């Protein structure tokens, strides 16, 4: 009997769907709150007295909001469980890569995948030089998702104020060239090296995230866009991922790779049971070794 764990701080849409999918298959599952994990050197990793190395697979769905120290420890726990033989989805190394927008952009560029011009710095002067070079930019938190904290800047005075505020708060300035997209981009959902569902995210403004009001509309990707999405997930090392694409004048580009994507809007638009596809993929991987 395959034993699953789902690690999440809280129970959102995706976690609920995963638990339902496992229940339909009558597979035992432990919902793990990372705040209650205990790690003992020479003793193992435990949750409420249960040794977590007994799990066959663990689906990671997020740590929630917590301090940097706690994030480091919780990532250590995932690495430890992986070394102890638990199949972690997504792998801890891919979570680390995808969570860091700079490193993701770096890996995409090194792999030859098209991605917008990006400059990352802690220097206000260098940030202003970058803005003057590009003229219309999107400023993002280095760590973050769902479009939160993302601003578009096309005015020099506004750019200065935004960059100054970031430096005063000891934050990194992540600047990406804005790619005009007519209020539409693409979310491709990749599982096991295949695009299993895809949507246009359509909005009246430039922010298209479904969580920010974007409307999900089912779409069929071209073979080229499917290949680009699959390669982006592979570069970051994800078994499953939400890959965001934008179609500009110079062709399609990869904006981001999300290693813990949710899929409420995508599932509503496509009617594809994402959690079932994901669970079946994990089971097949466990059976094939």
N, C-alpha and C positions, 0 to 999 in steps of 0.2 A: 504494500500500500504506500503510495507516494504521500509524503507529508509536506504541506506548504506552510510558509510563513508570509505574512504581509506586514511590512514595517511602515508605519505612518503615524504622524502626530495628528490625530483626529481622523474622522471618517467622512470623506467627501464622496462625490459622484463616482469617480473611478474606483475607489476602494470598495464602495458598495457593490458595483457591478462585478468586480473581481471575486468578491465573496460569494455572490449569487452564482457565478459561473462554476466555482469550486463546489458549492453545495449541490448544484445540478449533477455534478460528476461524483458526488458522494465521497469527496476527498477531504480528509481532515486538514484544518487550517488553524493557525494561531495568528491573531491580530496583535502585533507587537507595538507597544508604545516605546519608542527609543529612550524616553526618560526613565524607564523602569528596567533597563538592561544593566546587568552586573557582569563585569569581566574579572575573572580571577586568573592571575598568572599561575601556570601549572595546574589550573583547575577548570578552565573552560569559560564559556560565555552563557549566561543564563537570563531567562525572563520568567519572573514569578516562579522560580524554582525549576523551570524546564530548561534542560540543556539544549541550546539552539543548534549545536553541531549535529543533532539528530534530524534536523530538517533536511529534506532533499532539495528544496528550492525556496528561495526567499525573494519576493517581489518588493522592491523598494519604491515607496511612494512619497517620501519626503520627511524631513526632520521638523518642519514648522519653523517658527521664528525663535531663534535662540542665540546665545553668545557664540563668538568665534571659537572659544575653547571647547564648548560642547559640540560644535560641528566637527572639530578635529577629532574629538574622542569618538563620536558616533561614526565618522568615516573609518576610524581605526577598527571599530567593531566589525564593520562590513568587510574590511580587508582581512581581518582575523577569521571571520566565518568562511570567507572564500578560501583561505589557506587551509581551513579545516574540512574542506570538501563540499561546502554548500554551494549550489548553483545560484548565484546572485544575478537578478535581472532588475535593472541593468548592472553590469559590473561596476565596482567602486571606481575603477580608473576612468571609465566612461562618464560616470556621474561628475567626477572632478573636472574632466575636460569640458563637458557640456555646460557646467555651472559657471564657468569662467568664459565670458564672451570674447576676451582677447585671445585666449588659448584656442578656442574654437575657430576664430577667424584665422589665426596663424596656421592651424592644421589644415583648414580648407584651402588656403592659398598655397601651402606647401604641396598639397595633393593635386594642384592644378585645377581646382574647382573655382568657378567664377563667384566672387563675393565683392561687395562694395568696398571702395577705398576706405580704409580705417586707420585712424591714428589714435594712439593711447599714450597719455603722458600725465605726469604730476605737475608739470610746469605751466603756469598761466600764460607765459610768453609763447611757449611752443604751441599751446592750444589755440591762441589767437592767430598764429601763423597758419595753422592748419585750417582754421575757419576761413581766413582770407584766401587760402588756396582753393577751397571747395565752394564757399559761398552759401550753400544751403545744406545744412547738416542735421543729423539726428544725434542727440546726446543721450546715452543710455547708462544706467548703473552697470558696473562690471558684473555684478551678480543680481539676478532678478528675472522675473517672468511676467507673462500676461500683460505686457505693455505698461506696467507700473513704473512711474518715475522716468518715463521716456518723454523727451521734449524735442520738438523740431525748432531749429533756430536759423533765421535767414537775415537777421539784423545784427550789425557789428556791436552796437551798444548792448543789446540783449545778450549776445554771446559773451561779452565781457562779464556781465552780471552773473550769468549762469556759471561760467568757469570760475569766477572769483568765489562764488558761494561754495562750489565743490572743493576748492583748495582750502578755504577757511575751515571746512569740516573734515579736512585730511582725507579726502576721497580722490580716487583716480578719475581722470577725465577721459571718457571713451567717446570718440567722435567718429561717426560714420557718415559718409556721403549720402545725402537723400536721393533716392531713385524715384522719379515720378512714376506713379503706377495707376493713376486714374481712379483711386479709391478701391483698388482690388489687388489682393495677393493670393497666394496659394498655401494651404497647409496639406502636406502629404504625410500620411501615417504609414510608417514602415515597420513591418514585423518580420523578422527572420529573413532579411534580404529581399523583401517584396513590398511594394506599395499595395496595401490592402484596402485603403480608402483615401479619398482626396476631396477637398472642397476649395471653392473660391471663398474668400472672406471679403465681403463687400461692405463699404462704409461711405458715408457722405464726405467725411474728412479723410485725413491721411492715416489715422490709426485704424487698423482693420481687425485687431484682436477681438474675438467673440466676447471675451470678458469686458471689453471696452465698448461694446455695442455693435460690433461688426456682424453682418448677417451671413450665416453659413449656407452655401449653395453647392450641392453635389456637382462634381465635374469629373471628366475622364482625362487623365494626363496623356500627353504624347509619350511615345517610347523614350524620347530624349529626356523629358522631364522626369519620367520614372527612374531612368538610369542615374540622373543627377541626384535625385532624392536618396536612392539606395546608396550611392557612393558617399554622400554626406554623412549618412548614419554610420557607414562602415569606417570612415575616417575617424570619427569620434569613438567608435567601438561599441555602439549601442545594439542590443538585440532588438529593441523597439524604440522608436523615436518619432517625434513630431518635427518634420522638416519644413521650415518656412522659406518659400521662394517668392521672388518678385520678378516680374517681366518688364524690363526696361528697354530703352532704345537699342542697347547693345546686346540684348538677349536676356535669358533667364539668369538670375543670380541667387545664391543661397544666402539668406539673411541670418538664420539661426538654426541650431539643432537643439531640441528640447528632449532631455533624457527622462523626464517625468511628466510627459504631456497628459493633459486631461482630454476627454473626447466627448463631452456632452453635446456640444454643438455639432461636431462632426457626425456623431451617431444619429442625431436627430435628422440631419440632412441626407445621410446615405443609407440609413437603416441597416448598417452593418454592425453586428454584435462584436465590438472590438475586444471586450474582455474575454469572450469565448475563443476568439482567434488567438489571442495572446496566451491564454491558458493551454490551449491545444498545442501551440508551438513549444511551450516549455515542457509539456509532457513528452512530446516527440523527441526533444533534445535529451531529456533524461533517459528515455528508452534506448536511444542510439548511442548514448555515452558521449 
